[in-house]
């Protein structure tokens, strides 16, 4: 799970920087941070909702 989180935060996130910069310029930091927080909360909720993720174990 930490590998997937690392890929998302370090691998995919830089691709969103131009869009984030444009959104900051258009709407300011408040709405952009609110949307970012909502995305983080939804991804956490999704991880809790998926049974395969909750029950994941390393092979013995």
MDTraj code that builds the backbone (N, CA, C; nanometers):
import mdtraj as md
import numpy as np

residues = "UNK UNK UNK UNK UNK UNK UNK UNK UNK UNK UNK UNK UNK UNK UNK UNK UNK UNK UNK UNK UNK UNK UNK UNK UNK UNK UNK UNK UNK UNK UNK UNK UNK UNK UNK UNK UNK UNK UNK UNK UNK UNK UNK UNK UNK UNK UNK UNK UNK UNK UNK UNK UNK UNK UNK UNK UNK UNK UNK UNK".split()
xyz = np.array([
    [0.0815, -0.1175, 0.0000],
    [0.0000, 0.0000, 0.0000],
    [0.0866, 0.1248, 0.0000],
    [0.1966, 0.1196, 0.0725],
    [0.2827, 0.2385, 0.0774],
    [0.3474, 0.2647, -0.0577],
    [0.3695, 0.1603, -0.1369],
    [0.4252, 0.1807, -0.2708],
    [0.3263, 0.2552, -0.3600],
    [0.1998, 0.2219, -0.3490],
    [0.0976, 0.2902, -0.4281],
    [0.0849, 0.4354, -0.3826],
    [0.0880, 0.4584, -0.2512],
    [0.0800, 0.5947, -0.1997],
    [0.2021, 0.6755, -0.2424],
    [0.3200, 0.6133, -0.2406],
    [0.4405, 0.6826, -0.2843],
    [0.4361, 0.7169, -0.4318],
    [0.3856, 0.6254, -0.5121],
    [0.3723, 0.6529, -0.6549],
    [0.2765, 0.7689, -0.6785],
    [0.1679, 0.7714, -0.6054],
    [0.0710, 0.8794, -0.6224],
    [0.1250, 1.0133, -0.5781],
    [0.1989, 1.0144, -0.4671],
    [0.2449, 1.1429, -0.4151],
    [0.3723, 1.1913, -0.4832],
    [0.4584, 1.1003, -0.5226],
    [0.5855, 1.1412, -0.5818],
    [0.5925, 1.1209, -0.7323],
    [0.5119, 1.0327, -0.7846],
    [0.5200, 1.0024, -0.9271],
    [0.4159, 1.0731, -1.0120],
    [0.2941, 1.0756, -0.9649],
    [0.1852, 1.1307, -1.0448],
    [0.1587, 1.2776, -1.0106],
    [0.1821, 1.3156, -0.8860],
    [0.1517, 1.4518, -0.8414],
    [0.2184, 1.5605, -0.9259],
    [0.3448, 1.5456, -0.9658],
    [0.4048, 1.6523, -1.0471],
    [0.3318, 1.6786, -1.1786],
    [0.2581, 1.5819, -1.2275],
    [0.1817, 1.6035, -1.3499],
    [0.0662, 1.7007, -1.3275],
    [0.0210, 1.7132, -1.2046],
    [-0.0898, 1.8031, -1.1744],
    [-0.0469, 1.9440, -1.1374],
    [0.0827, 1.9688, -1.1250],
    [0.1297, 2.1015, -1.0846],
    [0.0858, 2.2132, -1.1797],
    [0.0928, 2.1948, -1.3112],
    [0.0469, 2.3042, -1.3987],
    [-0.1021, 2.3359, -1.3811],
    [-0.1830, 2.2349, -1.3668],
    [-0.3263, 2.2577, -1.3460],
    [-0.3542, 2.3240, -1.2125],
    [-0.2798, 2.2825, -1.1103],
    [-0.2946, 2.3447, -0.9791],
    [-0.2545, 2.4911, -0.9840],
    [-0.1457, 2.5216, -1.0539],
    [-0.1024, 2.6604, -1.0673],
    [-0.2053, 2.7448, -1.1398],
    [-0.2639, 2.6896, -1.2446],
    [-0.3677, 2.7628, -1.3184],
    [-0.4914, 2.7842, -1.2311],
    [-0.5295, 2.6824, -1.1536],
    [-0.6460, 2.6962, -1.0652],
    [-0.6186, 2.7985, -0.9555],
    [-0.4965, 2.7999, -0.9028],
    [-0.4621, 2.9002, -0.8017],
    [-0.4710, 3.0412, -0.8591],
    [-0.4253, 3.0575, -0.9813],
    [-0.4331, 3.1884, -1.0448],
    [-0.5757, 3.2317, -1.0729],
    [-0.6610, 3.1357, -1.1052],
    [-0.7997, 3.1691, -1.1400],
    [-0.8888, 3.1888, -1.0179],
    [-0.8763, 3.1012, -0.9166],
    [-0.9705, 3.1024, -0.8047],
    [-0.9080, 3.1351, -0.6701],
    [-0.7787, 3.1345, -0.6591],
    [-0.7131, 3.1620, -0.5318],
    [-0.6897, 3.0344, -0.4531],
    [-0.6194, 3.0459, -0.3408],
    [-0.5798, 2.9256, -0.2671],
    [-0.6926, 2.8560, -0.1913],
    [-0.7911, 2.9296, -0.1425],
    [-0.8967, 2.8683, -0.0618],
    [-0.9711, 2.7558, -0.1323],
    [-1.0320, 2.7819, -0.2470],
    [-1.1034, 2.6752, -0.3172],
    [-1.0126, 2.5612, -0.3631],
    [-0.8906, 2.5938, -0.4022],
    [-0.7982, 2.4890, -0.4492],
    [-0.7613, 2.3968, -0.3335],
    [-0.7334, 2.4535, -0.2153],
    [-0.7025, 2.3701, -0.0995],
    [-0.8241, 2.2882, -0.0571],
    [-0.9434, 2.3454, -0.0674],
    [-1.0648, 2.2717, -0.0313],
    [-1.0856, 2.1520, -0.1236],
    [-1.0651, 2.1711, -0.2529],
    [-1.0787, 2.0602, -0.3476],
    [-0.9707, 1.9554, -0.3224],
    [-0.8486, 1.9997, -0.2940],
    [-0.7402, 1.9052, -0.2642],
    [-0.7711, 1.8236, -0.1395],
    [-0.8253, 1.8888, -0.0370],
    [-0.8626, 1.8178, 0.0851],
    [-0.9741, 1.7174, 0.0580],
    [-1.0694, 1.7556, -0.0264],
    [-1.1781, 1.6639, -0.0604],
    [-1.1261, 1.5422, -0.1354],
    [-1.0314, 1.5622, -0.2252],
    [-0.9727, 1.4501, -0.2993],
    [-0.8992, 1.3566, -0.2040],
    [-0.8243, 1.4127, -0.1104],
    [-0.7537, 1.3299, -0.0115],
    [-0.8520, 1.2515, 0.0750],
    [-0.9588, 1.3181, 0.1202],
    [-1.0585, 1.2508, 0.2029],
    [-1.1296, 1.1401, 0.1261],
    [-1.1626, 1.1664, -0.0001],
    [-1.2290, 1.0637, -0.0806],
    [-1.1378, 0.9455, -0.1079],
    [-1.0097, 0.9704, -0.1289],
    [-0.9190, 0.8587, -0.1532],
    [-0.9029, 0.7739, -0.0273],
    [-0.9007, 0.8376, 0.0889],
    [-0.8960, 0.7614, 0.2137],
    [-1.0218, 0.6810, 0.2358],
    [-1.1363, 0.7418, 0.2075],
    [-1.2639, 0.6707, 0.2215],
    [-1.2724, 0.5534, 0.1248],
    [-1.2195, 0.5726, 0.0047],
    [-1.2199, 0.4634, -0.0930],
    [-1.1332, 0.3481, -0.0427],
    [-1.0167, 0.3813, 0.0124],
    [-0.9299, 0.2773, 0.0667],
    [-0.9945, 0.2004, 0.1798],
    [-1.0740, 0.2678, 0.2604],
    [-1.1456, 0.1999, 0.3678],
    [-1.2649, 0.1205, 0.3166],
    [-1.3234, 0.1628, 0.2059],
    [-1.4425, 0.0966, 0.1538],
    [-1.4107, -0.0305, 0.0757],
    [-1.2917, -0.0396, 0.0196],
    [-1.2563, -0.1554, -0.0626],
    [-1.2066, -0.2679, 0.0287],
    [-1.2786, -0.3753, 0.0293],
    [-1.2470, -0.4858, 0.1198],
    [-1.1106, -0.5469, 0.0905],
    [-1.0737, -0.5560, -0.0356],
    [-0.9442, -0.6159, -0.0708],
    [-0.8281, -0.5348, -0.0132],
    [-0.8431, -0.4054, -0.0052],
    [-0.7375, -0.3215, 0.0520],
    [-0.7331, -0.3388, 0.2030],
    [-0.8476, -0.3425, 0.2658],
    [-0.8524, -0.3584, 0.4115],
    [-0.7979, -0.4922, 0.4561],
    [-0.8168, -0.5945, 0.3769],
    [-0.7766, -0.7301, 0.4158],
    [-0.6432, -0.7732, 0.3553],
    [-0.5726, -0.6845, 0.2928],
    [-0.4470, -0.7197, 0.2261],
    [-0.3436, -0.7681, 0.3281],
    [-0.2738, -0.8738, 0.2920],
    [-0.1686, -0.9305, 0.3752],
    [-0.0498, -0.9681, 0.2899],
    [0.0657, -0.9684, 0.3496],
    [0.1846, -1.0150, 0.2800],
    [0.1820, -1.1658, 0.2708],
    [0.2360, -1.2227, 0.1617],
    [0.2409, -1.3686, 0.1537],
    [0.3386, -1.4246, 0.2577],
    [0.3091, -1.5434, 0.3035],
    [0.3942, -1.6071, 0.4057],
    [0.5008, -1.6915, 0.3444],
])
top = md.Topology()
chain = top.add_chain()
for i, resn in enumerate(residues, 1):
    res = top.add_residue(resn, chain, resSeq=i)
    for name in ("N", "CA", "C"):
        top.add_atom(name, md.element.get_by_symbol(name[0]), res)
traj = md.Trajectory(xyz[None], top)
